[in-house]
Amino acid sequence: MKKIYFLLAIVFFTSIFYSCTYTALEDVNPEGPTGPMSFATDIVPIFSKCTSCHPSSAGLDLTSENAYENVMDGRVDIDNPDQSLIYTKPSPDGNHPVKYSSLEATKVLNWINEGAENN
């Protein structure tokens, strides 16, 4: 009799575990709701770690007041966003000494894909 209860328990628990299904939720953006990228609020803060090497006295001025003009001066390719120098050089796989994080690189690429507006 104990064997029957034991086998029934095994069948019961096995059926419970195999009947459960996992449905993955869509990825949630940890930065908040998705929408158009803003140069001022999404991109300029990324450059904060760049201004020590790219201050106003350098060839590429990434200070908040001058970043847009300097970035748009030959460093953004609207037709081929993933070939833009401002994206490729400091990307996680790029050859720049200071690199973007994956999230920062995604933001920069999304901003370029959206038209690289000064907003």
C-alpha positions as CSV (number, residue, x, y, z in Angstrom):
1,M,0.0,0.0,0.0
2,K,2.9,2.3,0.8
3,K,4.3,1.7,-2.7
4,I,1.0,2.9,-4.3
5,Y,0.9,6.1,-2.3
6,F,4.6,6.7,-3.0
7,L,4.0,6.2,-6.8
8,L,0.9,8.4,-6.7
9,A,2.9,11.1,-5.0
10,I,5.7,10.9,-7.6
11,V,3.2,11.1,-10.4
12,F,1.3,14.0,-8.7
13,F,4.5,16.1,-8.2
14,T,5.9,15.2,-11.6
15,S,2.7,16.3,-13.3
16,I,2.7,19.6,-11.3
17,F,6.3,20.4,-12.3
18,Y,5.9,19.5,-15.9
19,S,2.6,21.3,-16.3
20,C,4.1,24.7,-15.2
21,T,5.2,26.9,-18.0
22,Y,7.3,30.0,-18.0
23,T,6.4,32.9,-20.0
24,A,9.1,35.5,-20.4
25,L,8.2,39.1,-19.8
26,E,9.3,41.7,-22.3
27,D,12.5,43.4,-21.3
28,V,11.8,46.4,-19.1
29,N,13.9,49.5,-19.7
30,P,15.6,50.3,-16.4
31,E,16.0,53.9,-17.5
32,G,12.2,54.5,-17.7
33,P,9.7,54.7,-20.5
34,T,11.0,54.5,-24.0
35,G,10.5,57.4,-26.3
36,P,12.5,59.8,-28.3
37,M,16.1,60.3,-27.2
38,S,17.0,63.8,-25.9
39,F,20.4,65.1,-26.6
40,A,20.3,67.3,-23.5
41,T,19.1,64.7,-21.0
42,D,20.2,61.4,-22.5
43,I,23.4,62.1,-24.5
44,V,25.2,65.0,-22.8
45,P,25.4,63.2,-19.4
46,I,27.2,60.4,-21.2
47,F,29.9,62.9,-22.2
48,S,30.5,63.9,-18.5
49,K,33.3,61.3,-18.3
50,C,34.8,62.6,-21.5
51,T,35.3,66.3,-20.6
52,S,38.5,65.7,-18.7
53,C,40.2,64.8,-22.0
54,H,37.9,66.8,-24.3
55,P,37.4,70.2,-22.6
56,S,36.8,73.4,-24.4
57,S,40.6,73.8,-25.1
58,A,40.8,70.5,-26.9
59,G,39.9,69.7,-30.5
60,L,36.7,68.0,-29.5
61,D,34.8,70.1,-26.9
62,L,32.2,67.9,-25.2
63,T,31.2,70.4,-22.5
64,S,27.4,70.7,-22.4
65,E,27.4,74.1,-24.0
66,N,29.4,73.0,-27.1
67,A,28.9,69.3,-27.4
68,Y,26.2,69.3,-30.1
69,E,28.2,71.5,-32.5
70,N,31.4,69.5,-32.0
71,V,29.7,66.1,-32.3
72,M,27.9,67.1,-35.4
73,D,31.1,68.4,-37.0
74,G,32.0,65.2,-38.9
75,R,31.4,62.7,-36.1
76,V,27.8,61.8,-36.8
77,D,26.7,59.9,-40.0
78,I,22.9,60.2,-40.3
79,D,22.9,57.9,-43.3
80,N,25.0,55.2,-41.6
81,P,24.4,55.7,-37.8
82,D,26.4,52.6,-36.8
83,Q,29.4,54.0,-38.6
84,S,29.3,57.3,-36.8
85,L,32.6,58.1,-35.1
86,I,30.9,59.3,-31.9
87,Y,29.4,55.9,-31.7
88,T,32.2,53.5,-33.0
89,K,35.3,55.0,-31.4
90,P,34.2,55.0,-27.7
91,S,31.9,51.9,-28.1
92,P,32.5,48.9,-25.8
93,D,34.4,47.3,-28.7
94,G,36.1,50.6,-29.9
95,N,39.7,51.7,-29.7
96,H,39.2,54.7,-27.5
97,P,40.8,54.6,-24.0
98,V,37.5,55.6,-22.3
99,K,34.5,53.5,-23.5
100,Y,30.8,53.7,-23.4
101,S,28.9,51.1,-21.4
102,S,26.5,49.0,-23.5
103,L,23.6,51.1,-22.3
104,E,25.4,54.3,-23.2
105,A,26.3,53.0,-26.6
106,T,22.7,52.0,-27.3
107,K,21.5,55.4,-26.3
108,V,24.0,57.2,-28.6
109,L,23.1,54.9,-31.5
110,N,19.4,55.4,-30.9
111,W,19.8,59.1,-30.8
112,I,21.6,59.1,-34.1
113,N,19.0,56.7,-35.6
114,E,16.3,59.2,-34.5
115,G,18.0,62.0,-36.5
116,A,20.6,63.3,-34.0
117,E,18.5,66.3,-33.1
118,N,19.6,69.0,-30.7
119,N,16.7,68.6,-28.2
